[in-house]
């Protein structure tokens, strides 16, 4: 647990930064704060457009899609633009990436995403060390295809028992 910040700690940090020549960040240098849409998956299912409008009204400008892309990708793209939202990253399932990476990448390109995230591996795919080796080889191949397509492949490591057999965390 982090200790609470005191005025003395904050002022000390500012003084240390000033001595090192660190200048305060201007507003235009701040990163955009994004929202992974998995956190609002239920409202998205019930009212896709309305939920994205609320997300935009909260001030978010970047999204990460996580499985729910709307009924029509072209309409989703149009909606994002009308709400001044971007989706630099999206989750695409392992089977889609493995079976037809180029089609999956088309989705990413249509939504102007730069990152394609494999969010999950089904338990049946990852039972043995050999399974994990095959998965790694497959993801490396998909990653090379992504790079050739101008995208970056990432793997999201969920916390729910996805360790290779024998691996201690």
C-alpha positions in Angstrom: 0.0 0.0 0.0 1.3 3.4 -0.9 1.9 5.9 1.9 -0.3 9.0 1.7 1.4 12.1 0.2 2.3 14.9 2.4 2.8 18.5 1.4 6.5 18.1 2.3 6.8 15.1 -0.1 5.1 16.9 -2.9 7.2 20.1 -2.5 10.3 18.0 -2.2 9.5 16.3 -5.5 8.9 19.6 -7.2 12.2 21.0 -5.8 14.1 17.8 -6.9 12.6 18.1 -10.4 13.6 21.8 -10.6 17.1 21.0 -9.6 17.3 18.4 -12.4 16.0 20.8 -14.9 12.6 19.0 -15.3 9.9 21.4 -16.5 6.2 21.0 -15.8 4.2 19.3 -18.5 2.1 21.6 -20.6 -1.5 20.6 -21.4 -0.7 19.7 -25.0 1.9 17.2 -23.8 -0.4 15.1 -21.7 -1.4 11.7 -22.8 -4.9 11.0 -23.8 -6.7 9.0 -21.2 -8.5 6.0 -22.8 -11.1 3.5 -21.7 -11.1 -0.2 -22.3 -14.7 -0.8 -23.4 -14.7 -4.2 -21.7 -15.5 -2.2 -18.6 -18.8 -1.0 -20.1 -19.6 -4.2 -22.1 -23.1 -4.6 -20.7 -24.3 -1.1 -21.5 -22.6 -1.4 -24.9 -24.7 -4.5 -25.6 -27.8 -2.8 -24.7 -27.1 0.6 -26.4 -23.9 0.7 -28.4 -24.3 4.2 -29.7 -25.7 5.7 -26.5 -22.9 4.2 -24.5 -20.2 5.6 -26.8 -21.8 9.0 -26.6 -21.7 8.8 -22.8 -18.1 7.8 -22.8 -17.3 10.8 -25.1 -19.3 13.1 -22.8 -17.2 11.9 -19.9 -14.2 13.3 -21.7 -12.6 10.2 -23.0 -11.0 10.5 -26.5 -9.4 7.1 -26.9 -11.1 3.7 -26.6 -9.9 0.1 -26.7 -12.6 -2.2 -28.2 -12.9 -5.5 -26.4 -15.2 -7.8 -28.4 -18.1 -5.5 -29.1 -17.6 -3.5 -32.3 -21.2 -2.6 -33.1 -23.4 -4.1 -35.8 -21.7 -2.4 -38.7 -18.0 -1.5 -38.6 -18.4 1.3 -41.1 -21.1 2.9 -38.9 -18.9 2.4 -35.9 -16.1 4.2 -37.6 -18.4 7.0 -38.6 -19.7 7.2 -35.0 -16.2 7.4 -33.6 -15.3 10.2 -35.9 -18.5 12.1 -35.1 -17.8 11.8 -31.4 -14.1 12.8 -31.8 -13.1 9.4 -30.5 -10.2 7.1 -31.6 -9.6 3.5 -31.1 -5.8 3.0 -31.2 -6.2 -0.5 -29.9 -8.7 -3.3 -30.1 -9.0 -6.9 -28.8 -9.4 -9.6 -31.4 -9.7 -13.2 -30.4 -7.0 -15.8 -30.8 -9.0 -18.0 -33.1 -9.7 -15.1 -35.5 -6.1 -14.0 -35.5 -4.8 -17.6 -36.0 -7.3 -18.6 -38.7 -7.5 -15.4 -40.7 -5.1 -12.7 -39.5 -5.5 -10.6 -42.6 -9.3 -10.3 -42.1 -8.7 -9.4 -38.4 -6.2 -6.8 -39.5 -8.8 -5.3 -41.9 -11.0 -4.7 -38.9 -8.1 -2.9 -37.2 -7.4 -0.8 -40.3 -11.1 0.1 -40.7 -11.2 1.5 -37.2 -7.8 3.2 -37.6 -6.3 1.1 -34.8 -2.5 0.6 -34.5 -2.5 -2.2 -31.9 -4.2 -5.5 -32.1 -4.5 -7.3 -28.8 -5.0 -11.0 -28.3 -6.9 -10.9 -25.0 -7.4 -14.5 -24.1 -6.4 -18.1 -24.8 -9.1 -20.7 -24.3 -8.2 -23.3 -21.7 -8.4 -26.1 -24.3 -5.6 -24.4 -26.2 -3.1 -24.2 -23.3 -2.9 -27.5 -21.5 0.8 -28.5 -21.9 4.2 -26.9 -22.4 4.0 -28.0 -26.0 0.7 -26.1 -26.3 2.4 -23.0 -25.0 5.3 -23.4 -27.5 2.8 -23.7 -30.3 0.9 -20.7 -29.1 4.2 -18.7 -28.9 5.2 -19.8 -32.4 1.7 -18.9 -33.7 1.7 -15.5 -32.0 5.2 -14.7 -33.4 3.9 -15.5 -36.9 0.8 -13.3 -36.4 3.1 -10.6 -35.0 5.2 -10.7 -38.1 2.1 -10.5 -40.3 0.8 -7.6 -38.2 4.1 -5.7 -38.6 4.0 -6.1 -42.4 0.4 -4.8 -42.2 1.5 -1.7 -40.2 0.1 -2.9 -36.9 1.6 -4.1 -33.6 0.4 -7.3 -32.0 0.1 -7.4 -28.3 -0.9 -10.2 -25.9 -3.0 -9.2 -22.9 -2.1 -11.3 -19.9 -5.3 -11.9 -17.8 -4.8 -12.7 -14.2 -6.9 -15.9 -14.4 -4.6 -18.9 -14.3 -3.0 -18.6 -17.8 0.5 -19.6 -16.7 2.2 -22.4 -18.6 2.4 -25.6 -16.6 5.1 -25.6 -14.0 5.5 -21.8 -14.1 5.5 -20.1 -10.7 4.3 -16.5 -10.4 
